[in-house]
């Protein structure tokens, strides 16, 4: 492993994920639901941005300049390539945390974000980051941080340590990380098949190893096989962030806000008896067996007045972000899958079914005749936003400023899809964040950008790209056996894309 990696996996590329929690629009809506003041955002920072998908999408799609670093030069180089293509205000570096955080040319920040970093770095780097937050996060500024947490990881900690040690001790010199992961997983299977006492006490481990076998090796490498790996309790996180004078604001996972959906009446009573916010969150994690937290913290929490909160909600615009026929009236929460009440949700969805932005006031007025209250509308929209089926919408001036930047970034991403890149998001100037679009959707969009107007033409365009790369499309898990079969499948997908998804992408400003 290279010396500059500080124990972090560097010999296999990180995945091309986009994380909505880093979107300022989504953070703003979470604060509004929690009744907290959200700052005006001008300068944002992401530490450890990976391939840079999130930071580039958010820099292009919303107001504000972004700064960030990722120690891996190949990842930082890719991120810089995207930033150059869009022309968005993204200042990206390949510096270690200590070097970047010590720069004298950085502004103070309204927002600092770390996704998938905290649990996988050393205490030394954690201290550097906390000091950076203390010095550079403005009063009223927001920290987003995600991390593996206890108690959900308690049983897996010794197994992870064993997997990592086996890969280091038994892996052949010069053998890449992916083969060493395979060897470690095979060893774990043999070990568990022998009936160890650890398995008797922790029977869920077998399913965990089976699940890991099916996962992408680059994800496993970064998730499990770094030198540093520390699931942390919420109370421990609170102690770490004390020097930065931060208050816990709320979860970045919207469905966590809905206590009635997550806890039994008895559990809710236990939580209601706890006034200390740190202890309450720690107990909450025990109740749901939390494995991963996604949280917003704030440098000086301030409550919104009831009047201001109501006015901001009524002015907030929302948009339906998936085809209506795919919309689900179910949500996965801590207690399992719950049904969303048709009486409330159907009128809300009907109002948004034209895929046009509407204010909460407009939606509430539309639903009033069907006996749905304003409070019910707000909670329904928040939960639908939590499932990413509905999204908050920016103001028109912000959309207009973002549109030329997202156009250029999306064209670059579609061109990379034609070169073989597998990533699943494009930038929306309407929502100020990412929108799901798989590689084939991106190829169809690229075909339209090249002047192809009909679905069969998009399919032929995509088929030509796949043939040029020697690739076959998967149909029900099996590669297409002929060019004719592949083209027919692409035509089927292009027809569905044109009928259902293209109208939404146009409404979201992703397609023209």
C-alpha positions as a printed NumPy array, in Angstrom:
array([[  0.   ,   0.   ,   0.   ],
       [  1.42 ,   3.438,  -0.904],
       [  2.931,   5.393,   1.992],
       [  0.718,   8.403,   1.266],
       [ -2.471,   6.416,   1.844],
       [ -2.223,   6.555,   5.685],
       [ -3.629,   3.039,   5.908],
       [ -6.562,   3.701,   3.587],
       [ -7.074,   1.353,   0.629],
       [ -5.505,   2.997,  -2.417],
       [ -4.827,   0.171,  -4.889],
       [ -8.435,  -0.196,  -6.06 ],
       [-10.71 ,   2.617,  -7.252],
       [-13.548,   3.84 ,  -5.086],
       [-17.113,   3.55 ,  -6.377],
       [-18.825,   6.345,  -8.342],
       [-21.527,   7.097,  -5.802],
       [-23.574,  10.264,  -5.389],
       [-24.844,  11.082,  -1.909],
       [-27.967,  13.2  ,  -1.601],
       [-27.261,  14.067,   2.046],
       [-24.527,  16.435,   0.835],
       [-27.095,  18.471,  -1.128],
       [-27.774,  21.831,   0.484],
       [-31.406,  21.675,  -0.654],
       [-31.971,  18.393,   1.138],
       [-30.129,  19.601,   4.243],
       [-32.263,  22.737,   4.242],
       [-35.483,  20.684,   4.147],
       [-34.311,  18.473,   7.028],
       [-33.584,  21.579,   9.116],
       [-36.991,  23.004,   8.237],
       [-38.78 ,  19.836,   9.371],
       [-36.763,  19.937,  12.603],
       [-37.681,  23.605,  13.091],
       [-34.112,  24.906,  12.867],
       [-32.568,  27.909,  11.112],
       [-30.496,  26.963,   8.052],
       [-27.675,  29.3  ,   6.931],
       [-27.329,  31.125,   3.654],
       [-24.821,  29.005,   1.767],
       [-21.943,  30.547,  -0.163],
       [-18.952,  28.286,   0.477],
       [-19.051,  24.52 ,   0.984],
       [-16.401,  21.895,   1.632],
       [-16.3  ,  18.123,   1.186],
       [-13.487,  16.184,   2.824],
       [-12.632,  12.876,   1.158],
       [-14.786,  13.302,  -1.963],
       [-13.834,   9.965,  -3.554],
       [-14.394,  10.063,  -7.314],
       [-15.936,  13.513,  -6.903],
       [-19.401,  12.738,  -8.225],
       [-21.265,  14.416,  -5.363],
       [-19.083,  17.491,  -5.144],
       [-19.273,  18.088,  -8.899],
       [-23.015,  17.527,  -9.137],
       [-23.681,  19.86 ,  -6.213],
       [-21.208,  22.508,  -7.417],
       [-22.891,  22.576, -10.837],
       [-26.519,  22.324,  -9.759],
       [-26.773,  24.842,  -6.902],
       [-25.38 ,  28.199,  -5.828],
       [-22.158,  28.278,  -3.847],
       [-18.491,  27.506,  -4.359],
       [-17.161,  24.096,  -3.356],
       [-13.755,  23.147,  -2.01 ],
       [-12.519,  19.671,  -1.269],
       [ -9.752,  17.127,  -1.171],
       [ -9.227,  13.428,  -1.689],
       [ -5.806,  11.935,  -1.001],
       [ -5.994,   9.572,  -4.013],
       [ -4.537,  11.404,  -7.042],
       [ -6.368,   9.309,  -9.641],
       [ -9.705,  10.057,  -7.978],
       [ -8.87 ,  13.748,  -7.586],
       [ -7.792,  13.862, -11.241],
       [-11.123,  12.414, -12.365],
       [-12.993,  14.902, -10.167],
       [-10.995,  17.798, -11.62 ],
       [-11.823,  16.584, -15.126],
       [-15.536,  16.806, -14.339],
       [-15.125,  20.266, -12.794],
       [-13.278,  21.501, -15.893],
       [-16.045,  20.151, -18.116],
       [-18.845,  21.917, -16.228],
       [-17.031,  25.133, -15.385],
       [-18.598,  24.999, -11.92 ],
       [-16.838,  26.697,  -8.973],
       [-15.203,  23.536,  -7.595],
       [-11.677,  23.786,  -6.18 ],
       [-10.437,  20.225,  -5.847],
       [ -7.134,  18.894,  -4.5  ],
       [ -5.364,  15.591,  -3.853],
       [ -3.926,  16.621,  -0.499],
       [ -3.948,  14.654,   2.743],
       [ -6.269,  16.039,   5.406],
       [ -3.466,  17.661,   7.405],
       [ -2.117,  19.453,   4.33 ],
       [ -5.506,  20.588,   3.027],
       [ -6.847,  21.646,   6.408],
       [ -3.712,  23.71 ,   6.981],
       [ -4.084,  25.733,   3.77 ],
       [ -4.167,  29.489,   4.299],
       [ -6.181,  30.294,   1.173],
       [ -9.455,  28.595,   2.114],
       [-12.552,  30.646,   2.996],
       [-14.684,  30.063,   6.041],
       [-17.447,  27.587,   5.238],
       [-21.203,  27.557,   5.631],
       [-21.2  ,  23.791,   5.158],
       [-18.645,  21.019,   5.645],
       [-19.403,  17.417,   4.686],
       [-17.792,  14.002,   5.19 ],
       [-19.482,  10.934,   3.753],
       [-17.956,   7.539,   4.436],
       [-14.728,   8.918,   5.89 ],
       [-14.899,   9.218,   9.68 ],
       [-14.955,   5.509,  10.534],
       [-12.038,   4.664,   8.249],
       [ -9.354,   7.145,   9.291],
       [ -6.928,   7.372,  12.199],
       [ -7.499,   9.284,  15.428],
       [ -4.765,  11.651,  14.268],
       [ -6.752,  12.528,  11.149],
       [ -9.963,  12.797,  13.166],
       [ -8.27 ,  15.376,  15.373],
       [ -7.113,  17.313,  12.287],
       [-10.67 ,  17.354,  10.92 ],
       [-12.254,  18.451,  14.201],
       [ -9.741,  21.292,  14.472],
       [-10.518,  22.294,  10.872],
       [-14.248,  22.357,  11.66 ],
       [-13.556,  24.413,  14.798],
       [-11.591,  26.997,  12.829],
       [-13.399,  27.084,   9.486],
       [-17.105,  26.375,  10.049],
       [-18.997,  29.64 ,  10.408],
       [-21.432,  30.417,  13.186],
       [-24.677,  28.829,  12.076],
       [-22.761,  26.575,   9.685],
       [-23.736,  22.958,   9.104],
       [-21.663,  19.782,   9.352],
       [-22.815,  16.618,   7.591],
       [-21.088,  13.476,   8.814],
       [-21.812,   9.776,   8.331],
       [-20.183,   6.89 ,  10.144],
       [-20.505,   3.254,  11.185],
       [-21.975,   3.048,  14.634],
       [-22.521,   0.75 ,  17.557],
       [-24.466,  -1.295,  18.503],
       [-25.308,  -2.514,  15.016],
       [-21.698,  -3.374,  14.19 ],
       [-20.884,  -5.036,  17.539],
       [-20.998,  -8.632,  16.286],
       [-19.147,  -7.834,  13.065],
       [-16.14 ,  -6.067,  14.605],
       [-14.143,  -9.229,  15.462],
       [-15.015, -10.838,  12.118],
       [-13.881,  -7.744,  10.232],
       [-10.612,  -7.735,  12.177],
       [-10.105, -11.404,  11.299],
       [-10.815, -10.832,   7.59 ],
       [ -8.387,  -7.94 ,   7.452],
       [ -5.631,  -9.788,   9.311],
       [ -6.052, -12.87 ,   7.11 ],
       [ -5.785, -10.784,   3.932],
       [ -2.586,  -9.157,   5.214],
       [ -0.888, -12.236,   6.66 ],
       [ -1.941, -14.917,   4.182],
       [ -2.143, -12.808,   1.021],
       [  0.686, -13.43 ,  -1.423],
       [  3.184, -10.549,  -1.778],
       [  2.121,  -8.336,  -4.669],
       [ -1.339,  -9.84 ,  -4.828],
       [ -4.019,  -7.204,  -5.421],
       [ -6.636,  -6.319,  -2.839],
       [ -9.554,  -7.944,  -4.729],
       [ -7.989, -11.456,  -4.781],
       [ -7.002, -11.063,  -1.124],
       [-10.615, -10.175,  -0.269],
       [-11.798, -13.315,  -2.083],
       [ -9.296, -15.444,  -0.176],
       [-10.352, -13.921,   3.151],
       [-14.044, -14.547,   2.444],
       [-13.354, -18.16 ,   1.456],
       [-11.435, -18.635,   4.697],
       [-14.326, -17.135,   6.674],
       [-16.728, -19.599,   5.036],
       [-14.531, -22.552,   5.994],
       [-14.172, -21.23 ,   9.515],
       [-17.916, -20.772,  10.01 ],
       [-18.643, -24.198,   8.503],
       [-16.515, -25.735,  11.248],
       [-19.053, -24.603,  13.864],
       [-17.037, -22.138,  15.991],
       [-18.402, -20.87 ,  19.288],
       [-18.425, -17.344,  17.897],
       [-21.062, -18.41 ,  15.357],
       [-23.219, -19.952,  18.088],
       [-23.223, -16.61 ,  19.924],
       [-23.597, -14.555,  16.713],
       [-25.626, -16.591,  14.197],
       [-26.261, -13.568,  11.977],
       [-22.621, -13.581,  10.851],
       [-23.24 , -16.318,   8.26 ],
       [-25.745, -14.14 ,   6.398],
       [-23.366, -11.188,   6.638],
       [-20.535, -13.125,   4.96 ],
       [-22.929, -14.43 ,   2.292],
       [-23.983, -10.87 ,   1.59 ],
       [-20.387,  -9.676,   1.355],
       [-19.606, -12.326,  -1.262],
       [-22.133, -10.694,  -3.603],
       [-20.822,  -7.145,  -3.142],
       [-18.55 ,  -5.176,  -5.449],
       [-14.937,  -5.755,  -4.407],
       [-14.007,  -2.081,  -4.634],
       [-16.803,  -1.294,  -2.159],
       [-15.669,  -4.096,   0.184],
       [-12.071,  -2.91 ,   0.012],
       [-12.95 ,   0.584,   1.209],
       [-15.663,  -0.519,   3.633],
       [-13.858,  -3.347,   5.462],
       [-10.165,  -3.598,   4.574],
       [ -8.64 ,  -0.276,   5.568],
       [ -6.105,  -0.269,   8.377],
       [ -8.351,   1.978,  10.483],
       [-11.969,   0.934,  11.037],
       [-13.904,   2.063,  14.075],
       [-17.694,   1.893,  14.545],
       [-18.474,   4.629,  17.051],
       [-21.363,   5.289,  19.417],
       [-23.249,   8.564,  19.172],
       [-22.028,   9.584,  22.627],
       [-18.426,   9.08 ,  21.486],
       [-19.083,  11.22 ,  18.403],
       [-20.487,  13.931,  20.662],
       [-17.247,  13.96 ,  22.664],
       [-15.154,  14.14 ,  19.497],
       [-17.078,  17.179,  18.225],
       [-17.181,  19.074,  21.544],
       [-14.071,  21.195,  20.745],
       [-15.829,  22.493,  17.601],
       [-18.849,  23.637,  19.686],
       [-21.357,  21.763,  17.562],
       [-24.947,  20.87 ,  18.433],
       [-26.648,  17.813,  16.991],
       [-29.318,  19.142,  14.641],
       [-31.118,  16.163,  13.118],
       [-30.719,  13.038,  11.049],
       [-29.982,  13.454,   7.352],
       [-32.134,  10.364,   6.772],
       [-35.611,  11.889,   6.617],
       [-37.488,   8.785,   7.777],
       [-35.564,   8.867,  11.069],
       [-37.562,  11.99 ,  11.967],
       [-40.861,  10.085,  12.112],
       [-40.806,   8.492,  15.585],
       [-44.256,   6.93 ,  15.309],
       [-43.08 ,   4.896,  12.303],
       [-39.855,   3.743,  13.936],
       [-40.794,   2.899,  17.531],
       [-43.447,   1.057,  19.469],
       [-45.456,   3.077,  22.025],
       [-43.347,   1.56 ,  24.816],
       [-40.104,   2.513,  23.063],
       [-41.362,   6.028,  22.378],
       [-42.165,   6.385,  26.083],
       [-38.594,   5.417,  26.986],
       [-37.199,   8.026,  24.582],
       [-39.58 ,  10.723,  25.764],
       [-38.267,  10.322,  29.322],
       [-34.708,  11.217,  28.224],
       [-33.979,  14.928,  27.998],
       [-30.245,  14.737,  27.275],
       [-29.926,  14.783,  23.449],
       [-26.745,  12.675,  23.35 ],
       [-28.136,   9.941,  25.586],
       [-31.421,   9.994,  23.681],
       [-29.665,   9.335,  20.373],
       [-27.509,   6.618,  21.946],
       [-30.601,   4.857,  23.306],
       [-32.306,   5.312,  19.953],
       [-29.435,   3.461,  18.272],
       [-29.928,   0.55 ,  20.659],
       [-33.646,   0.44 ,  19.896],
       [-33.075,   0.175,  16.13 ],
       [-29.708,  -1.646,  16.271],
       [-28.17 ,   1.179,  14.251],
       [-25.265,   0.325,  11.962],
       [-24.783,   3.605,  10.075],
       [-25.629,   7.168,  11.018],
       [-26.062,  10.118,   8.66 ],
       [-26.32 ,  13.29 ,  10.723],
       [-26.39 ,  17.063,  10.488],
       [-24.717,  19.093,  13.211],
       [-24.742,  22.88 ,  13.521],
       [-22.396,  25.482,  14.959],
       [-24.961,  27.239,  17.11 ],
       [-28.467,  25.797,  16.77 ],
       [-31.324,  28.314,  16.539],
       [-35.013,  27.521,  16.522],
       [-37.353,  28.893,  13.89 ],
       [-40.472,  30.591,  15.192],
       [-43.713,  28.751,  14.438],
       [-44.731,  31.53 ,  12.054],
       [-41.434,  31.507,  10.161],
       [-41.491,  27.728,   9.973],
       [-45.013,  27.715,   8.544],
       [-44.207,  30.424,   5.997],
       [-41.09 ,  28.633,   4.784],
       [-42.98 ,  25.369,   4.401],
       [-45.801,  26.955,   2.428],
       [-43.322,  28.687,   0.103],
       [-41.189,  25.573,  -0.497],
       [-41.738,  24.031,  -3.925],
       [-41.726,  20.285,  -4.564],
       [-41.679,  18.072,  -7.649],
       [-42.455,  14.425,  -8.369],
       [-39.125,  12.868,  -9.372],
       [-40.049,   9.363, -10.547],
       [-42.656,   7.996, -12.989],
       [-45.996,   8.05 , -11.25 ],
       [-46.722,   4.385, -11.988],
       [-43.53 ,   3.41 , -10.132],
       [-44.339,   5.432,  -7.034],
       [-44.634,   3.277,  -3.938],
       [-46.867,   3.94 ,  -0.949],
       [-44.547,   1.976,   1.29 ],
       [-41.528,   3.076,   3.295],
       [-38.765,   1.107,   4.982],
       [-38.193,   2.234,   8.56 ],
       [-36.541,   0.757,  11.637],
       [-39.542,  -1.47 ,  12.391],
       [-39.732,  -2.762,   8.821],
       [-41.921,  -1.817,   5.895],
       [-44.875,   0.449,   6.609],
       [-47.852,   1.405,   4.435],
       [-48.498,   5.07 ,   3.709],
       [-52.143,   6.088,   4.038],
       [-53.854,   6.405,   0.654],
       [-56.283,   8.996,   2.027],
       [-53.395,  11.432,   2.516],
       [-50.837,  10.41 ,  -0.089],
       [-53.034,   9.914,  -3.172],
       [-54.281,  13.538,  -3.261],
       [-50.696,  14.789,  -2.793],
       [-49.442,  12.597,  -5.64 ],
       [-52.36 ,  13.555,  -7.88 ],
       [-51.452,  17.214,  -7.448],
       [-47.841,  16.548,  -8.508],
       [-48.646,  14.087, -11.302],
       [-47.881,  16.595, -14.083],
       [-44.222,  16.664, -12.959],
       [-44.28 ,  20.427, -12.495],
       [-42.959,  22.224,  -9.39 ],
       [-45.673,  23.334,  -6.974],
       [-45.472,  25.124,  -3.661],
       [-46.602,  23.357,  -0.525],
       [-49.309,  26.034,  -0.265],
       [-50.625,  25.03 ,  -3.714],
       [-50.494,  21.338,  -2.849],
       [-52.242,  21.883,   0.493],
       [-54.965,  23.941,  -1.177],
       [-55.499,  21.204,  -3.77 ],
       [-55.788,  18.541,  -1.052],
       [-58.008,  20.561,   1.279],
       [-61.226,  19.583,  -0.5  ],
       [-60.425,  15.915,   0.134],
       [-60.089,  16.406,   3.872],
       [-56.284,  16.378,   4.018],
       [-54.891,  18.915,   6.47 ],
       [-51.921,  21.165,   5.888],
       [-49.897,  19.292,   8.525],
       [-50.672,  15.969,   6.861],
       [-49.54 ,  17.355,   3.496],
       [-46.233,  18.571,   4.95 ],
       [-45.478,  15.243,   6.617],
       [-46.465,  13.323,   3.464],
       [-44.175,  15.427,   1.293],
       [-41.317,  15.041,   3.752],
       [-41.699,  11.256,   3.838],
       [-41.974,  11.067,   0.037],
       [-38.825,  13.185,  -0.15 ],
       [-37.215,  10.739,   2.278],
       [-37.877,   7.937,  -0.211],
       [-36.494,  10.188,  -3.015],
       [-39.792,   9.992,  -4.888],
       [-40.426,  13.707,  -4.383],
       [-37.697,  16.357,  -4.318],
       [-37.462,  19.95 ,  -3.072],
       [-37.115,  22.577,  -5.807],
       [-34.837,  25.615,  -5.982],
       [-35.975,  29.146,  -6.786],
       [-36.088,  30.158, -10.445],
       [-32.974,  32.378, -10.325],
       [-30.885,  29.538,  -8.898],
       [-32.224,  27.176, -11.56 ],
       [-31.302,  29.631, -14.322],
       [-27.761,  30.056, -12.973],
       [-27.248,  26.301, -12.665],
       [-28.72 ,  25.214, -16.015],
       [-25.687,  25.937, -18.264],
       [-23.347,  24.259, -15.763],
       [-25.457,  21.117, -15.389],
       [-25.892,  20.914, -19.175],
       [-22.12 ,  20.724, -19.611],
       [-21.571,  18.34 , -16.709],
       [-24.331,  15.991, -17.86 ],
       [-22.99 ,  15.919, -21.399],
       [-19.569,  14.979, -20.022],
       [-21.075,  12.215, -17.877],
       [-23.036,  10.859, -20.84 ],
       [-19.877,  10.855, -22.943],
       [-18.098,   8.922, -20.192],
       [-20.983,   6.432, -20.211],
       [-20.254,   5.917, -23.913],
       [-16.653,   5.158, -22.96 ],
       [-17.806,   2.503, -20.497],
       [-18.182,   4.33 , -17.175],
       [-20.84 ,   2.788, -14.919],
       [-22.326,   5.431, -12.635],
       [-25.935,   6.216, -11.939],
       [-26.579,   9.939, -11.592],
       [-26.877,  13.209, -13.489],
       [-27.216,  16.779, -12.203],
       [-30.556,  18.588, -11.904],
       [-30.603,  22.404, -11.783],
       [-34.202,  22.164, -10.553],
       [-33.498,  20.128,  -7.402],
       [-29.919,  21.32 ,  -6.851],
       [-28.685,  17.734,  -6.666],
       [-28.395,  14.379,  -8.352],
       [-31.035,  12.471, -10.306],
       [-30.929,   8.734, -10.897],
       [-30.068,   7.808, -14.492],
       [-28.397,   4.51 , -15.366],
       [-25.814,   4.05 , -18.098],
       [-28.381,   3.203, -20.781],
       [-30.458,   6.264, -19.927],
       [-27.307,   8.323, -20.316],
       [-26.594,   6.756, -23.707],
       [-30.14 ,   7.549, -24.849],
       [-29.673,  11.156, -23.696],
       [-26.377,  11.335, -25.567],
       [-28.137,  10.072, -28.694],
       [-30.685,  12.886, -28.351],
       [-27.862,  15.388, -27.928],
       [-26.385,  14.044, -31.187],
       [-29.657,  14.751, -32.998],
       [-31.412,  11.38 , -32.764],
       [-35.097,  12.016, -32.072],
       [-36.845,   8.627, -31.983],
       [-36.505,   5.752, -29.481],
       [-35.423,   3.262, -32.159],
       [-32.656,   5.674, -33.161],
       [-31.503,   5.969, -29.516],
       [-31.391,   2.177, -29.328],
       [-29.309,   1.872, -32.496],
       [-26.96 ,   4.573, -31.207],
       [-26.487,   2.753, -27.884],
       [-26.085,  -0.593, -29.647],
       [-23.312,   0.806, -31.812],
       [-21.447,   2.002, -28.712],
       [-21.758,  -1.376, -26.991],
       [-20.603,  -3.197, -30.121],
       [-17.606,  -0.89 , -30.395],
       [-16.632,  -1.75 , -26.818],
       [-17.295,  -5.465, -27.289],
       [-20.007,  -5.388, -24.619],
       [-23.278,  -7.27 , -24.319],
       [-26.346,  -6.073, -22.475],
       [-27.652,  -8.298, -19.694],
       [-31.185,  -9.631, -20.14 ],
       [-32.549, -11.302, -16.991],
       [-28.993, -11.81 , -15.779],
       [-27.652, -13.323, -19.015],
       [-25.692, -11.621, -21.788],
       [-27.595, -11.097, -25.053],
       [-26.689, -13.896, -27.435],
       [-26.85 , -11.894, -30.674],
       [-26.783,  -8.346, -32.029],
       [-30.465,  -8.718, -32.938],
       [-31.442,  -9.738, -29.416],
       [-29.39 ,  -6.89 , -27.963],
       [-30.92 ,  -4.312, -30.283],
       [-34.441,  -5.551, -29.52 ],
       [-33.794,  -5.204, -25.771],
       [-32.365,  -1.712, -26.237],
       [-35.398,  -0.709, -28.301],
       [-37.672,  -1.947, -25.516],
       [-35.735,   0.08 , -22.953],
       [-35.617,   3.152, -25.182],
       [-39.41 ,   3.038, -25.641],
       [-39.927,   2.937, -21.872],
       [-37.347,   5.677, -21.377],
       [-39.112,   7.938, -23.871],
       [-42.565,   7.276, -22.455],
       [-41.918,   7.429, -18.732],
       [-38.523,   8.867, -17.785],
       [-37.787,  11.485, -20.432],
       [-40.718,  13.74 , -19.393],
       [-39.409,  13.734, -15.826],
       [-35.819,  14.452, -16.894],
       [-37.118,  17.392, -18.932],
       [-39.048,  18.706, -15.92 ],
       [-35.898,  18.336, -13.798],
       [-33.797,  20.261, -16.319],
       [-31.631,  17.235, -17.114],
       [-32.925,  16.767, -20.678],
       [-33.919,  19.464, -23.182]])
